Amino acid sequence: FVKDFPNDPRVSAARHYLGMCRMQLKDYVGAAAVLQQLVAADAKFEQIASATLNLGMAQFNLAQAGKADQFAAA
């Protein structure tokens, strides 16, 4: 959906749910990437606080897994 309909008004919600799904799958690289896109693209998204929190959690998990540079990002 995100790739096929980038201008749809629901794309921010789609990115958010994609990020949440990747978090559940422990795909922290993928989750961080998609949530970073969401935060950068739509600061007025109604669930921006949740997206930002989960972005930080993804970055923190990456840092704990050995990518120490992600501590500062988290």
C-alpha positions in Angstrom: 0.0 0.0 0.0 2.8 2.4 1.0 4.7 1.7 -2.2 1.7 1.6 -4.6 -0.3 4.6 -3.1 2.3 7.1 -1.7 -0.1 10.0 -1.9 -3.1 8.4 -0.2 -4.2 10.1 3.0 -4.0 6.8 4.8 -0.3 6.2 4.0 0.8 7.5 7.5 -1.4 5.0 9.2 -0.1 2.2 6.9 3.5 3.1 7.8 2.6 3.2 11.5 1.0 -0.3 11.4 3.9 -1.6 9.2 6.3 -0.4 11.8 4.3 -2.0 14.6 4.2 -5.3 12.7 8.0 -5.2 12.2 8.5 -4.5 15.9 6.4 -7.6 16.8 8.6 -9.6 14.4 11.7 -8.2 16.1 12.8 -6.7 12.7 14.2 -3.6 14.4 16.1 -2.5 11.3 12.9 -2.5 9.2 10.8 -1.0 12.0 13.3 1.9 12.5 13.4 2.6 8.8 9.7 2.8 8.3 9.0 4.7 11.5 11.7 7.2 10.7 10.1 7.7 7.3 6.7 8.3 9.0 8.1 10.8 11.6 10.0 12.7 8.9 7.0 12.8 6.5 4.1 13.5 8.7 4.8 15.3 12.0 1.0 16.0 12.4 0.1 12.3 12.3 -2.5 11.6 15.0 -0.4 8.8 16.5 3.0 10.5 16.2 3.7 10.0 19.9 3.3 6.2 19.5 5.4 6.2 16.3 8.2 8.2 17.9 8.2 6.0 21.0 8.4 2.9 18.9 11.1 4.4 16.7 13.1 4.9 19.9 12.5 1.4 21.1 13.6 0.0 17.7 16.8 2.0 17.8 17.4 1.0 21.5 17.0 -2.7 20.6 19.4 -2.2 17.7 21.9 -0.6 20.1 21.6 -3.4 22.6 22.2 -5.9 19.7 25.6 -4.3 19.0 24.9 -1.2 16.9 26.2 1.2 19.6 25.6 4.3 17.4 21.9 3.7 17.8 22.0 4.6 21.5 22.3 8.3 20.7 19.5 8.0 18.1 17.2 6.3 20.6 
